[in-house]
């Protein structure tokens, strides 16, 4: 089973909200890391 988790990430002194779709049993730290990587890919120009 997969779930969608909304995470707020602080990147370059700004807050960004992103969603992460993961398996239900994934640990919170892993979800947070995935969210941070997504935001960095999108906003690190």
N, C-alpha and C positions, 0 to 999 in steps of 0.2 A: 504494500500500500504506500502511496506517495501523498505528501501533504505540501501545501504552499505556505511558506512562512514569510511574513513581511518584517524586514529588518531595517533599522535606521543606522546608517554608517556615517561617521564623521571623517571627512576627507578634505584636507587643505582648509581647515577651519570652517567648513560648511557641512550641513547635515543633508544626507541624501537617503531617500527611502527606496529600497529595492525588494523584489520578491525572489525567493529561492524555492525551487521545487526539488524536494529530497525525499528519500525513504523515511518513513516515520521513526525508525530506530536510530537515525543519525544523531550524534552528539551535538549539543549546542555550540561548542567551540568550532566544530567543523562547519556548521551552518554559517556562523559568523565569519569564518575565513572565506568561504565561498562568496558571501555577500560583499566583503571587502574587495575581493579580487574582481568581481563584476563592476563595482563602482570605479575602481582604478582603471580598468580597461576602457570604460566609457568616458571618463573625465580627465585622464592623464594624457594631455596633448603634448 
